[in-house]
Amino acid sequence: MTTAATGTNAVSAVPAVPVLPADRGVGPLLRAWRERRRMSQLELALSADSSARHISFVETGRSRPSEEMVLRLAERLDVPVRERNALLLAAGYAPRYPQTPLDAPALDTLRTGLERLIRGYEPYPALVMDARYDVVAANRGITMLLDGVPESLLAPPLNAMRLTLHPQGLAPRIRNLPEWRGHLLAQMERQIALYRSAPLRELYDEVAAYPVPDSPCPPSAEPAEDVPYFALPMRIEHEGRILSFISSVSTFNTPMDVTVAELAIETFLPADPATVKYLHMTTS
């Protein structure tokens, strides 16, 4: 698995289908991904052990790439697994990567491992999300933070962005909401710019339109002393105390299945000693 520490509720590989040019062949698709990655034909050719001339011929439809070449170019362009199947289909080949339902018996070992992983992280919060930020598993640390959230927001599919930014969700309890909200929305904007995901755009439009509530937390809930944070924390009130967390998102390194490729594990690392003490005290 690949892990990256961040201050955002992000997903490393968001599924999307690029906006297709009028010609739906593999050439325009590859060109769209190359331009999205801001690579020249020569740069792509050198990284894929090809030539700029061949890349040009592929993009203009003068040359049909082999299946191996399609996959090699997709890898160099960091194309998500779902879209690698789309590239193969556009080139006239069968999809390479299956999309197994998460509740299928074939993924029993994966589900068990993920559940064991996030349970082992307790008492600190951890959850598993798909590429639309829908929560597929969560531990008791997350459940604790969701105390008091209305049932309407907890109905399936549970969505992490809605829960965080909705004025009836966690937003009123986040003490640094303007910074945290801005960070989350900026992350979604970058993902939309890179992947042109229609579902992600719809989610972004929804959560960005939420009114920003005033924090009702009492001044006494503030920490007694300043803490030098090493990344932007989420500072959230829980039962009169301010808890601080830094988020880290992990994804699978070399997935061979669309479903697995689009899963992300987000863990929340306590950002100060007071948060560590409180979480251990409340679960002991």
Contacts in CASP RR format, 6 or more apart in sequence:
PFRMAT RR
TARGET T0000
AUTHOR 0000-0000-0000
METHOD contacts of the structure
MODEL  1
MTTAATGTNAVSAVPAVPVLPADRGVGPLLRAWRERRRMSQLELALSADS
SARHISFVETGRSRPSEEMVLRLAERLDVPVRERNALLLAAGYAPRYPQT
PLDAPALDTLRTGLERLIRGYEPYPALVMDARYDVVAANRGITMLLDGVP
ESLLAPPLNAMRLTLHPQGLAPRIRNLPEWRGHLLAQMERQIALYRSAPL
RELYDEVAAYPVPDSPCPPSAEPAEDVPYFALPMRIEHEGRILSFISSVS
TFNTPMDVTVAELAIETFLPADPATVKYLHMTTS
1 250 0 8 1.000
1 251 0 8 1.000
1 252 0 8 1.000
1 253 0 8 1.000
1 265 0 8 1.000
2 12 0 8 1.000
2 250 0 8 1.000
2 251 0 8 1.000
2 252 0 8 1.000
2 253 0 8 1.000
3 248 0 8 1.000
3 249 0 8 1.000
3 250 0 8 1.000
4 12 0 8 1.000
4 248 0 8 1.000
4 249 0 8 1.000
4 250 0 8 1.000
5 231 0 8 1.000
5 246 0 8 1.000
5 247 0 8 1.000
5 248 0 8 1.000
5 269 0 8 1.000
6 231 0 8 1.000
6 247 0 8 1.000
6 248 0 8 1.000
6 249 0 8 1.000
7 183 0 8 1.000
7 231 0 8 1.000
7 232 0 8 1.000
7 233 0 8 1.000
7 234 0 8 1.000
7 246 0 8 1.000
7 247 0 8 1.000
8 183 0 8 1.000
8 184 0 8 1.000
8 186 0 8 1.000
8 187 0 8 1.000
8 232 0 8 1.000
8 247 0 8 1.000
8 249 0 8 1.000
9 133 0 8 1.000
9 160 0 8 1.000
9 161 0 8 1.000
9 164 0 8 1.000
9 184 0 8 1.000
9 187 0 8 1.000
9 247 0 8 1.000
9 249 0 8 1.000
9 266 0 8 1.000
10 187 0 8 1.000
10 191 0 8 1.000
10 249 0 8 1.000
10 264 0 8 1.000
11 129 0 8 1.000
11 131 0 8 1.000
11 133 0 8 1.000
11 191 0 8 1.000
11 249 0 8 1.000
11 251 0 8 1.000
11 262 0 8 1.000
11 264 0 8 1.000
12 249 0 8 1.000
12 251 0 8 1.000
12 264 0 8 1.000
13 80 0 8 1.000
13 81 0 8 1.000
13 131 0 8 1.000
13 251 0 8 1.000
13 261 0 8 1.000
13 262 0 8 1.000
13 264 0 8 1.000
14 80 0 8 1.000
14 131 0 8 1.000
14 191 0 8 1.000
14 194 0 8 1.000
14 195 0 8 1.000
14 197 0 8 1.000
14 200 0 8 1.000
14 262 0 8 1.000
15 80 0 8 1.000
15 82 0 8 1.000
15 83 0 8 1.000
15 131 0 8 1.000
15 195 0 8 1.000
15 197 0 8 1.000
15 258 0 8 1.000
15 262 0 8 1.000
16 80 0 8 1.000
16 82 0 8 1.000
16 83 0 8 1.000
16 195 0 8 1.000
16 196 0 8 1.000
16 197 0 8 1.000
16 198 0 8 1.000
16 199 0 8 1.000
16 200 0 8 1.000
17 82 0 8 1.000
17 83 0 8 1.000
17 86 0 8 1.000
17 196 0 8 1.000
17 197 0 8 1.000
17 198 0 8 1.000
18 29 0 8 1.000
18 32 0 8 1.000
18 33 0 8 1.000
18 36 0 8 1.000
18 83 0 8 1.000
18 195 0 8 1.000
18 196 0 8 1.000
19 32 0 8 1.000
19 196 0 8 1.000
20 28 0 8 1.000
20 29 0 8 1.000
20 32 0 8 1.000
21 28 0 8 1.000
21 31 0 8 1.000
21 32 0 8 1.000
24 90 0 8 1.000
25 61 0 8 1.000
25 90 0 8 1.000
25 91 0 8 1.000
26 58 0 8 1.000
26 64 0 8 1.000
26 65 0 8 1.000
26 70 0 8 1.000
26 87 0 8 1.000
26 90 0 8 1.000
26 91 0 8 1.000
26 92 0 8 1.000
27 58 0 8 1.000
27 59 0 8 1.000
27 60 0 8 1.000
27 61 0 8 1.000
27 90 0 8 1.000
28 59 0 8 1.000
29 86 0 8 1.000
29 87 0 8 1.000
29 90 0 8 1.000
30 58 0 8 1.000
30 59 0 8 1.000
30 70 0 8 1.000
30 73 0 8 1.000
30 77 0 8 1.000
30 87 0 8 1.000
31 59 0 8 1.000
33 74 0 8 1.000
33 77 0 8 1.000
33 79 0 8 1.000
33 83 0 8 1.000
34 41 0 8 1.000
34 44 0 8 1.000
34 55 0 8 1.000
34 59 0 8 1.000
34 77 0 8 1.000
36 194 0 8 1.000
37 77 0 8 1.000
37 78 0 8 1.000
39 47 0 8 1.000
39 77 0 8 1.000
40 52 0 8 1.000
41 52 0 8 1.000
41 55 0 8 1.000
41 56 0 8 1.000
41 59 0 8 1.000
42 52 0 8 1.000
44 50 0 8 1.000
44 55 0 8 1.000
44 73 0 8 1.000
44 76 0 8 1.000
44 77 0 8 1.000
45 51 0 8 1.000
45 52 0 8 1.000
45 54 0 8 1.000
45 55 0 8 1.000
47 76 0 8 1.000
48 55 0 8 1.000
48 69 0 8 1.000
48 72 0 8 1.000
48 73 0 8 1.000
48 76 0 8 1.000
49 72 0 8 1.000
50 69 0 8 1.000
54 63 0 8 1.000
55 73 0 8 1.000
56 62 0 8 1.000
57 63 0 8 1.000
58 64 0 8 1.000
58 65 0 8 1.000
58 69 0 8 1.000
58 73 0 8 1.000
64 91 0 8 1.000
65 73 0 8 1.000
65 91 0 8 1.000
67 88 0 8 1.000
67 91 0 8 1.000
67 93 0 8 1.000
70 84 0 8 1.000
70 87 0 8 1.000
70 88 0 8 1.000
70 91 0 8 1.000
70 93 0 8 1.000
71 84 0 8 1.000
71 88 0 8 1.000
71 96 0 8 1.000
73 87 0 8 1.000
74 83 0 8 1.000
74 84 0 8 1.000
74 87 0 8 1.000
79 87 0 8 1.000
80 195 0 8 1.000
80 261 0 8 1.000
80 262 0 8 1.000
81 97 0 8 1.000
81 255 0 8 1.000
81 256 0 8 1.000
81 257 0 8 1.000
81 258 0 8 1.000
81 261 0 8 1.000
81 262 0 8 1.000
82 97 0 8 1.000
82 99 0 8 1.000
82 258 0 8 1.000
82 261 0 8 1.000
82 262 0 8 1.000
84 96 0 8 1.000
84 97 0 8 1.000
85 95 0 8 1.000
85 96 0 8 1.000
85 97 0 8 1.000
85 258 0 8 1.000
88 94 0 8 1.000
88 95 0 8 1.000
88 96 0 8 1.000
89 95 0 8 1.000
97 255 0 8 1.000
97 256 0 8 1.000
97 257 0 8 1.000
97 258 0 8 1.000
97 261 0 8 1.000
98 257 0 8 1.000
98 258 0 8 1.000
99 257 0 8 1.000
99 258 0 8 1.000
99 259 0 8 1.000
100 106 0 8 1.000
100 107 0 8 1.000
100 257 0 8 1.000
100 258 0 8 1.000
100 259 0 8 1.000
100 260 0 8 1.000
101 107 0 8 1.000
101 259 0 8 1.000
102 111 0 8 1.000
102 136 0 8 1.000
102 259 0 8 1.000
103 111 0 8 1.000
107 259 0 8 1.000
107 260 0 8 1.000
110 260 0 8 1.000
111 137 0 8 1.000
114 128 0 8 1.000
114 137 0 8 1.000
114 263 0 8 1.000
114 265 0 8 1.000
115 137 0 8 1.000
117 126 0 8 1.000
117 265 0 8 1.000
118 126 0 8 1.000
118 127 0 8 1.000
118 128 0 8 1.000
118 137 0 8 1.000
118 138 0 8 1.000
118 139 0 8 1.000
118 265 0 8 1.000
118 267 0 8 1.000
119 139 0 8 1.000
120 139 0 8 1.000
121 139 0 8 1.000
121 267 0 8 1.000
122 139 0 8 1.000
122 140 0 8 1.000
122 141 0 8 1.000
122 283 0 8 1.000
123 140 0 8 1.000
123 141 0 8 1.000
123 279 0 8 1.000
123 280 0 8 1.000
123 282 0 8 1.000
123 283 0 8 1.000
124 141 0 8 1.000
124 245 0 8 1.000
124 267 0 8 1.000
124 268 0 8 1.000
124 269 0 8 1.000
124 270 0 8 1.000
124 279 0 8 1.000
125 138 0 8 1.000
125 139 0 8 1.000
125 141 0 8 1.000
125 142 0 8 1.000
125 144 0 8 1.000
125 145 0 8 1.000
125 245 0 8 1.000
125 267 0 8 1.000
125 268 0 8 1.000
126 138 0 8 1.000
126 139 0 8 1.000
126 141 0 8 1.000
126 142 0 8 1.000
126 265 0 8 1.000
126 266 0 8 1.000
126 267 0 8 1.000
126 268 0 8 1.000
127 135 0 8 1.000
127 137 0 8 1.000
127 138 0 8 1.000
127 139 0 8 1.000
127 142 0 8 1.000
127 160 0 8 1.000
127 265 0 8 1.000
127 266 0 8 1.000
128 135 0 8 1.000
128 136 0 8 1.000
128 137 0 8 1.000
128 138 0 8 1.000
128 263 0 8 1.000
128 264 0 8 1.000
128 265 0 8 1.000
128 266 0 8 1.000
129 135 0 8 1.000
129 136 0 8 1.000
129 160 0 8 1.000
129 263 0 8 1.000
129 264 0 8 1.000
129 266 0 8 1.000
130 136 0 8 1.000
130 262 0 8 1.000
130 263 0 8 1.000
130 264 0 8 1.000
131 197 0 8 1.000
131 200 0 8 1.000
131 262 0 8 1.000
131 264 0 8 1.000
132 159 0 8 1.000
132 199 0 8 1.000
132 200 0 8 1.000
132 203 0 8 1.000
133 159 0 8 1.000
133 160 0 8 1.000
133 161 0 8 1.000
133 203 0 8 1.000
134 157 0 8 1.000
134 158 0 8 1.000
134 159 0 8 1.000
134 160 0 8 1.000
135 142 0 8 1.000
135 157 0 8 1.000
135 158 0 8 1.000
135 159 0 8 1.000
135 160 0 8 1.000
136 263 0 8 1.000
138 158 0 8 1.000
140 283 0 8 1.000
141 279 0 8 1.000
144 238 0 8 1.000
144 282 0 8 1.000
145 170 0 8 1.000
145 236 0 8 1.000
145 238 0 8 1.000
146 154 0 8 1.000
146 163 0 8 1.000
146 170 0 8 1.000
147 238 0 8 1.000
147 239 0 8 1.000
149 163 0 8 1.000
149 168 0 8 1.000
149 169 0 8 1.000
149 170 0 8 1.000
150 168 0 8 1.000
150 169 0 8 1.000
152 168 0 8 1.000
153 162 0 8 1.000
153 163 0 8 1.000
153 166 0 8 1.000
153 168 0 8 1.000
153 169 0 8 1.000
154 163 0 8 1.000
159 203 0 8 1.000
160 266 0 8 1.000
161 184 0 8 1.000
161 188 0 8 1.000
161 203 0 8 1.000
161 207 0 8 1.000
162 169 0 8 1.000
162 206 0 8 1.000
162 207 0 8 1.000
163 169 0 8 1.000
163 170 0 8 1.000
164 170 0 8 1.000
164 171 0 8 1.000
164 174 0 8 1.000
164 180 0 8 1.000
164 184 0 8 1.000
165 171 0 8 1.000
165 181 0 8 1.000
165 184 0 8 1.000
165 207 0 8 1.000
165 210 0 8 1.000
166 207 0 8 1.000
166 210 0 8 1.000
167 210 0 8 1.000
167 211 0 8 1.000
167 212 0 8 1.000
167 213 0 8 1.000
170 236 0 8 1.000
171 177 0 8 1.000
171 181 0 8 1.000
171 210 0 8 1.000
171 212 0 8 1.000
171 213 0 8 1.000
172 213 0 8 1.000
172 214 0 8 1.000
172 215 0 8 1.000
172 216 0 8 1.000
173 215 0 8 1.000
173 216 0 8 1.000
173 217 0 8 1.000
173 236 0 8 1.000
173 237 0 8 1.000
173 238 0 8 1.000
174 180 0 8 1.000
174 181 0 8 1.000
174 215 0 8 1.000
174 234 0 8 1.000
174 235 0 8 1.000
174 236 0 8 1.000
174 237 0 8 1.000
175 215 0 8 1.000
175 217 0 8 1.000
175 221 0 8 1.000
175 222 0 8 1.000
175 235 0 8 1.000
175 236 0 8 1.000
175 237 0 8 1.000
175 242 0 8 1.000
176 233 0 8 1.000
176 234 0 8 1.000
176 235 0 8 1.000
177 212 0 8 1.000
177 213 0 8 1.000
177 215 0 8 1.000
178 212 0 8 1.000
179 232 0 8 1.000
180 232 0 8 1.000
180 234 0 8 1.000
180 235 0 8 1.000
181 212 0 8 1.000
183 232 0 8 1.000
184 207 0 8 1.000
185 204 0 8 1.000
185 207 0 8 1.000
185 208 0 8 1.000
188 200 0 8 1.000
188 203 0 8 1.000
188 204 0 8 1.000
188 207 0 8 1.000
189 204 0 8 1.000
191 197 0 8 1.000
191 200 0 8 1.000
192 200 0 8 1.000
192 201 0 8 1.000
192 204 0 8 1.000
215 237 0 8 1.000
217 237 0 8 1.000
217 240 0 8 1.000
217 242 0 8 1.000
218 240 0 8 1.000
220 240 0 8 1.000
221 237 0 8 1.000
221 240 0 8 1.000
221 241 0 8 1.000
221 242 0 8 1.000
222 242 0 8 1.000
223 242 0 8 1.000
223 244 0 8 1.000
223 272 0 8 1.000
223 274 0 8 1.000
227 244 0 8 1.000
227 271 0 8 1.000
227 272 0 8 1.000
229 244 0 8 1.000
229 246 0 8 1.000
229 271 0 8 1.000
229 272 0 8 1.000
230 246 0 8 1.000
230 271 0 8 1.000
231 246 0 8 1.000
231 271 0 8 1.000
232 246 0 8 1.000
233 244 0 8 1.000
233 245 0 8 1.000
233 246 0 8 1.000
233 271 0 8 1.000
234 244 0 8 1.000
234 245 0 8 1.000
234 246 0 8 1.000
234 247 0 8 1.000
234 268 0 8 1.000
235 242 0 8 1.000
235 243 0 8 1.000
235 244 0 8 1.000
236 242 0 8 1.000
236 243 0 8 1.000
236 244 0 8 1.000
236 245 0 8 1.000
237 243 0 8 1.000
238 278 0 8 1.000
241 274 0 8 1.000
241 278 0 8 1.000
243 270 0 8 1.000
243 275 0 8 1.000
243 278 0 8 1.000
243 279 0 8 1.000
244 270 0 8 1.000
244 271 0 8 1.000
244 272 0 8 1.000
244 274 0 8 1.000
244 275 0 8 1.000
245 268 0 8 1.000
245 269 0 8 1.000
245 270 0 8 1.000
245 271 0 8 1.000
245 275 0 8 1.000
246 268 0 8 1.000
246 269 0 8 1.000
246 271 0 8 1.000
247 266 0 8 1.000
247 267 0 8 1.000
247 268 0 8 1.000
247 269 0 8 1.000
248 266 0 8 1.000
248 267 0 8 1.000
248 268 0 8 1.000
248 269 0 8 1.000
249 264 0 8 1.000
249 265 0 8 1.000
249 266 0 8 1.000
250 264 0 8 1.000
250 265 0 8 1.000
250 266 0 8 1.000
250 267 0 8 1.000
251 261 0 8 1.000
251 263 0 8 1.000
251 264 0 8 1.000
251 265 0 8 1.000
252 260 0 8 1.000
252 261 0 8 1.000
252 263 0 8 1.000
255 261 0 8 1.000
270 276 0 8 1.000
270 279 0 8 1.000
END
